[in-house]
Amino acid sequence: MVSALLVAVLVVGGFDFGGQVAGVYPVGGLGRFHSSSALLGGNVGYSTGPVRLEFGYRYTGLPGLQRNSYQLSLHQLALSGGYGFLRQPDWGFEAVLGLGLTFAERTFGSGKERGKVGTGELGIYFVQQAGKSRLSVGLAHTLFLENSQGITSDIAINQLFSIRAGVAYVP
């Protein structure tokens, strides 16, 4: 009974699922020590009118500039909200604001260091919808919200800029 209700909600409720790829460019503090890389991700979204909510997972590995054996791996869970504007029947633009939690792992040779940090994200996307598919292409800026001396939360100088493409399917 519960599974039939869940299937009915997914089919008629505005839900979608999909994935993302991106070119990631570290800026600020990350840009001094890391080179650009790729991002892969998956997401589940819900749309109603011009508003869209999305929960997603993203992974990127940033290699070090000086040493081949250095790698910074970032696993991000994020919840974001988007608002569509300049909407036409099958295309438009979407402004996105999100918050997330990033689990980082720094590897150098056999040594590993792990940590987690909160993130904020701003983005703007061109979105095209055709039938049950949704395509998006745009720019995203991820800010790492670090703890300053254990007292206050400040926007850090560690940031990622990305050019993303995503596809989603509405069941």
Residue pairs with C-beta under 8 A, 6 or more apart in sequence:
9 15
10 171
11 171
13 46
14 46
14 47
14 48
14 170
15 44
15 45
15 46
15 170
15 171
16 44
16 45
16 46
16 47
16 134
16 168
16 169
16 170
16 171
17 42
17 43
17 44
17 45
17 168
17 169
17 171
18 42
18 43
18 45
18 134
18 166
18 167
18 168
18 169
19 40
19 41
19 42
19 43
19 166
19 167
19 168
20 39
20 40
20 41
20 42
20 43
20 56
20 58
20 164
20 165
20 166
21 38
21 39
21 40
21 41
21 164
21 165
21 166
22 38
22 39
22 41
22 60
22 140
22 162
22 163
22 164
22 165
23 36
23 37
23 38
23 39
23 162
23 163
24 36
24 37
24 38
24 39
24 60
24 62
24 160
24 161
24 162
25 31
25 36
25 160
25 161
25 162
26 34
26 35
26 36
26 62
26 158
26 159
26 160
26 161
27 159
27 160
27 161
28 156
28 157
28 158
28 159
29 156
29 157
29 158
30 62
30 72
30 158
30 159
30 160
33 64
33 65
33 66
34 62
34 63
34 64
34 65
34 72
35 62
35 63
35 64
35 65
36 62
37 60
37 61
37 62
37 63
38 60
39 58
39 59
39 60
39 162
39 164
40 58
40 59
40 60
41 56
41 57
41 58
41 59
41 166
42 56
42 57
43 54
43 55
43 56
43 57
43 166
43 168
44 54
44 55
44 56
45 52
45 53
45 54
45 55
45 168
46 52
46 53
46 54
47 53
50 83
50 84
50 85
50 87
51 81
51 82
51 83
51 84
52 81
52 82
52 83
52 84
52 94
53 79
53 80
53 81
53 82
54 78
54 79
54 80
54 81
54 82
54 98
55 77
55 78
55 79
56 77
56 78
56 80
57 75
57 76
57 77
57 78
58 74
58 75
58 76
58 78
59 73
59 74
59 75
59 76
60 73
60 74
60 160
61 71
61 72
61 73
61 74
62 71
62 72
62 73
62 74
63 70
63 71
63 72
64 70
64 71
64 72
64 108
67 108
69 107
69 108
69 109
70 106
70 107
70 108
71 106
71 107
71 108
72 104
72 105
72 106
72 107
73 104
73 105
73 106
73 107
74 102
74 103
74 104
75 102
75 103
75 104
75 105
76 100
76 101
76 102
76 103
76 119
76 142
77 100
77 101
77 102
78 98
78 99
78 100
78 101
78 119
78 121
79 98
79 99
79 100
80 96
80 97
80 98
80 99
80 100
80 121
80 123
81 96
81 97
81 98
82 94
82 95
82 96
82 97
82 125
83 94
83 95
84 92
84 93
84 94
84 127
85 92
85 93
85 94
85 95
86 92
86 93
87 93
90 128
90 129
90 130
91 126
91 127
91 128
91 129
92 126
92 127
93 124
93 125
93 126
93 127
94 124
94 125
94 127
94 136
94 138
95 123
95 124
96 121
96 122
96 123
96 124
96 125
96 140
97 120
97 121
97 122
97 123
98 120
98 121
98 123
99 118
99 119
99 120
99 121
100 118
100 119
100 120
100 121
101 116
101 117
101 118
101 119
102 116
102 117
102 118
102 119
102 144
103 114
103 115
103 116
104 114
104 115
104 116
104 117
105 112
105 113
105 114
106 112
106 113
106 114
107 113
117 144
117 145
117 146
118 144
118 145
118 153
119 142
119 143
119 144
119 145
120 142
120 143
120 145
120 155
121 140
121 141
121 142
121 143
122 140
122 141
122 143
123 138
123 139
123 140
123 141
123 164
124 138
124 139
125 136
125 137
125 138
125 139
125 164
125 166
126 136
126 137
126 138
127 134
127 135
127 136
128 134
128 135
128 136
129 135
132 169
132 170
132 171
133 167
133 168
133 169
133 170
134 166
134 167
134 168
134 169
134 170
135 165
135 166
135 167
136 164
136 165
136 166
136 167
136 168
137 164
137 165
137 166
138 163
138 164
139 161
139 162
139 163
139 164
140 161
140 162
140 164
141 159
141 160
141 161
141 162
142 159
142 160
142 161
142 162
143 155
143 156
143 159
144 156
144 158
144 159
145 153
145 154
145 155
145 156
146 153
146 154
146 156
146 158
147 153
148 154
